[in-house]
Amino acid sequence: MARRKQAFISVISLISTLGVIVGVMALVVALALMTGLQGELRDRLLGSTAHIFVWKIGGIRDYRAEVEKLLKVPHVVGAAPAILGKALVQSGRDNGFIQLKGIDPALERAVTDVGKAMRAGSLAALEAPPDEAPPGILLGSDLAARLGVRPGDSVTVLTPNGTLSPMGLLPRSRRMQVAGIFSLGLYEFDSAYGFVSLEVARRLLGDDEVMLVELRVDDIYRAPAIAAQISGMEDGKYITEHWATMNRSLFSALWLEKMAISITIGLIVIVAALNIVASLILLVMEKNRDIAILKTMGASRRSIMAVFMLQGLIIGLIGTTVGAAGGYTLSYVLDKYKLVRVPSDVYQISHVPFVVQPQDFAVVILSALLICFVATLYPSRQASRLDPAEALRYG
């Protein structure tokens, strides 16, 4: 605390403390926001697709045998066959290109969340359509809205695998009935995916064999190791790919954005640290005579440095503690009460999630304290090098 004539030093110290508080709080909230969004996107992706994709050299002739074999691999909790292809779906209102996926409805529930994501109709409707009824197809909610169809309506599906005729190769078309509408929460799937049974996919796409087997594991972070283990089975006949490699560019971009935001907001803490430097330098200038008297009484350079370093660390400690506590509390309140609302039809989520990870929280606190400590080095060093004789003569 400065004397009344040097109250400016106390003002700078207060501003430095407030700067550290604001910087740490903003950094905690920003990291919680990016972590929450990244986790929400990852969960939606992994709920929409499998964790591991398995192909076999020579094809998969008996998918049930392959499913049973792959389910015996440690940590694999679900396996289901799939046939993938492109198609054009048409209704009386509009048309659109889709990713057509043939599935076994009974096994698909163990691999993806399509069964839980049904908004109308059911996944079981694909298993056994009524006699003389057209085969069923499940459409994403955005695609169904664009086509203007509901469960029970009919659509036409055309695939490039056509039939040869005197007029050339004609696209293969099939009249199908909308058996259900799903919403997985990602525009990529809800606007461009259609699910049919394996038998229907075989006829439409001209594939006699299952293309691949999709797997779900009990720990997503073990997926790379499990995929590598499967690749080594049966003399390397299996080819695998896991969710991390398929979405590497997306998660790399999210990580880069998280780091960029952290560095940008971290500049607030650095500015506050510069204020600490300024306040300590002014404090050294004000306390010239006191430092000189302490030195003449036998105080060492190290003890003088410790006094001013402690002064700066107290500012940093108070600012970091209050800022970290405020940032954690604000993130908790924003997430618990869902205060930051966003349009669900645009962002596919109703509110912005905030998740404070312990490692991020610890890094913010340690980094802020380190920056504040570095800021004390120059002023405390200058104080320790002060010449007592000159300070008492001209002070």
N, C-alpha and C positions, 0 to 999 in steps of 0.2 A: 504494500500500500504506500503510495507516494504521499509526500506532504502536499498541502493545499496549493502551493505555487507550482508543483510538478504533477498536478492531477492528470495531465495529458498522458503520462505513462500508465496510470491505472486504466484510462479509457482504452489505450492501445491493447493492454493486457485483456480487458473485457472483450474487445473486438476479436482478438486472437482466439479466446476461448469460444466465443460464439461461432467463429469461422470453423473451428474444429468440430463443434457440435453439429452444425449444418452439414459440413462435408461428410462426416461419418454417417449421420442419419440418412442423407441422400444416397450414399453409397450402399448402405444396407438395404434400403428400399428398392433401389435399382437392381441390385443383384437378386433380391427376392422375386422381383417382377420377371426378370429374364429366366431365372431358374424355374419359376412356376409355369411360364409359357412353354419352355423347353420340355418340361415334364409332361404337361398336358398334351402337347403335340406328339411326344413319343408314345404316351399311353394310347392315344387315338390311332396312331399308325400301327402299333403292335396289336391293337384290338381289331383292326381292319385286315391285317395280313398275318401270315405265319411268321414264326421266329427263324425258321430254317427251311430252305427249299432244297429238295433232293431229286436229282435226275439220275438215271441209270443207263450206262452204255449198253446199247442193244435194245433198249426200251423196257417198259414195265408191262408185262403180259398179265400177271395175276397181282392186282394191286392189293388185294386182301392179305396175301402172303407177305408182301413187302411191308404193309402196315403193321402186321404182327411182329415182323422181324425188327423193324425200327422202334417199335414201342418197348422192346427189351433193352434198348440202349439206355444207360443210366441218365436220369434227369429229364428224359423225354416223357411228357405227360399226355400228349395228343398227337395223332397222325391222321391225315385225310388225303385222298387223291384229288387231282385237279386236272382239267383240260382247259387251256386258254386259247383264245382266238379273237379276231376282230369281226365285227358285224355292224350292220346298219339296221336300226329299228325305226319303224314308221307307224304313225297313227293318223287318224283323220285330221289332226291339227298340225303336226310338225314331224320332223325326223331328226335323227342324230346318230353319230357313230359311237359305238360302245365297245368296251372290253367284255367279251362274253366268257364266262367262267362256268365250266361244268363241274358239279360237286356231288358228293354223296351226302345228302342232307343229314343222315344219322351220324356221320363221322365229322362233318364240318363244324358242329357245335363245340367239339373238343379243341379246335384249332383257332377259330376266329370268333368274334362276337356278333356275327350276323344274326344268329337266333335271338340274342338279346336286343338287337337293334331294330327289330321289326316294329313298324308303326301301324301297319295294316296287313291282314292276311297272316300267313305263317310259313315257316321254313318247311314244315311237314307236307305242305300242299304240293311240293315238287315230287314227292315220293311216288304217289299212285293217283294220277288224275282219273276222274270218272270215265267210264266207257264212252267212246266216241267223242269225248271232249278234247279240245286242243291241249297240247302240253303246256305246262305252266312256266312262267318266268318271273323272277323277282327283280324289281327295278329300284334304283336309288330315288330318294325323295325329290331331289332337284330335277332329275331326268323325268320322273313321272309328272312333275308339275309342268315342265316344258312341253311334254307330249299331251298333257291334258287328259291323263288316264287314271283310273282307280282300279282296285281289285275287282276282277270280273270282266273288265273291258278287254278287247282284243287288239293286238298289235301284229305287225308283220316284221319278221326278222329275215334279213338277207345276208348271206355269207359269201365271200369270194370263191369258196370251193364249190364251183358250179357243176352242171351236168352238160355233157357234150351233145349238141343238136345240129341239125343241118344249117342252122343260122349261127353256129359257133358255140362258144362256151357261155352258157347262161348262168347267172348267179342263182345259187340255191336259196329258195325262199320257203318260209314256213309260217303259217298262221298260228299265233300263240296267245294264250290267255294270261293276263296279269294276275299272278297268284298272291302277290304281296308287295309291299313297299317298305324299304328299310332306310334307316338314317344312321350311318356310322359316325357322323360328325365331321367328316372331311369332304370338302367339295370335290376333290379328285375322285372319290369313290361314289359319292351320292349323285354325281352328275354324269358318270360315264361307265358305270358297271351294271351288268345284268347277270343274274345267276340262274342256271338251268340244271337239270339232272344230268348225270354222266351219259345216259343213253341218248338223250336229246342232243347233247354236245357232240357225241360221236357222229350222229347222223348229219348234223348241221355243218360240222367242221371236217368231216371225212376222216376222222382219226379213229383207228381201231383199237389203239392202246392209250392208256393213261399217260399223260405227258410227264407229270411229276408228282411227288408226294410232299405235302407240307407238314411241318412239325411245329409243335409248341413245347417249350421247355419250362421247367419250374423256376429258372433264374435266367433272365435275359442276358446278363453279363457273362454267363457261361456258354452262350450260343457259339462264339467263335471256336472254343475248345471242343465243344460237342460236334460242330460241323467238321472240324479237322479229324476227329475220331471216326466219324462216319465215312469220310473220304478214304480212310485207310482200310475200310472193311472190304472183304471179298476181292483182294488184290487190286484195289483202286477202281472198281467198276462204278462206284458212286461219285457223282459230281455234286458238290454242295455250295450253297451261298446263304449267308445269314443277313439278318436285318441291318447290322451295323455297316456292312459294305454296300448294301443296296441304297442306304440313305446317308452315306458318308458325306456327300456334298451339302446336304441340307443341314445336318448337325454341325458340320464344320463352319457353315455360314452363321448358325446360331451362336456357336462358341466364339467366333470372331466378333460378332456384334456385342456379345456379353463383355468381352475384353475391351472393346472400343468404348463402350459406355462406362465401364469401370475406370478406365484411364482418364476419360474426359471429366467425370465427376470427381475423380481423385485429385484433379487440379485444385479443387476448392480447398482440400486439406493442405496442399502445398502453399497456396496463397496464405492460409492461416498460419502456416509455419514461418513464412516470410515476416508476418506481423510479429511472431514470437521473437524472431531475430531483431526486428526494429525495437521492440519493447525492452529487450535485454541490453541492447547497445545503449539506449537512453538511460536505462537503470545503472549501467556501469559508469556512464558519464556523471550521473547524479551522485553516485556513491563513491566517487574518487577518494575523498578524504577518509571515509569510513574504511575503504579497502587499504589505504596507506597506513592508517592507525592499526588495523589488524595485522598488517605485515610487520610493522615495527614491534608489535607485541609478540611476534614469533609465528604467526600463521604461515603455513606453507602454501606454495603455488597450488598443490593438489586440493587443499581444503578450500581455497578461494574458488577454484574451478567447480568444486562440488556444490558450493552455495548457489552459483548461477545456473548450473545444470539442473539442480533441484528445482529452482524457480521455474525454468522452462518446462520441466517434466510435470510439475504440478498443473500447469496450464493444459498441457497435452493430456494428462491423465483425467482431469475433470472433464475436458471437452470430449474425449473419447468415450468415457463411461456414460456420460449423459446422452451423447449422440447415439451410441450403440443401443442403449436401453430404449431411447425414443424411437429409433429405426425399427427395432424388433417389435415393440408394442404397436407401432403404426402398421407394420406389415401384418401382424396378427389380426388386428381389428379390420383392416381392409379385406383380408381373406375370409375371416369368420363371418362377417356380416355382408360380404359381397357388395361392397360399396361402389366399386368401379364397374359399372354396367356397360356392356357393349352390345351392338345389334347382333343377335344370334344368327340372323340370315346372312350376315356378311362375314363374321369372324368364326362362326360355328361354335362359339362358346357364349354363355350368357353373361359371364363376368370375368374379370382379369384375376387369375390366381396369383397369390404371393406365397412363396415358399423360401424360408430362411434355412439354408444348409449350414450345419455346424462348422464345416471347414471354411466356407465363405465368410461366416461371421468371425471366426478366429483370425483369418487372413486380414480382414478389414481392421480389426482391433490392433493386431501386431504391426501392421503397416503404418497406421496412424501414429502409434507410439514411437516407431522407429523414425518416422519423418520429424516428429516433434523433438526427439532426442538429437538427431543430426542438426536441427536448427539451433540447438544450444551450444554446439561445439565452438563456433567462432567467437561469440560474445564472451563465453566463459574463459576461453583461451586469452582473449585480450585483457580480461580482468586480472587473470593470474600473472600476466607479464607487466602489469602496471608498476612504474618506478615510484616507490613511496616518497622519495625526496622531491621529485618534480610535482607529484600530486599535492603534497603539503605546501610547497612553495607557491604554486599557481592556482591551487584549489580554492 
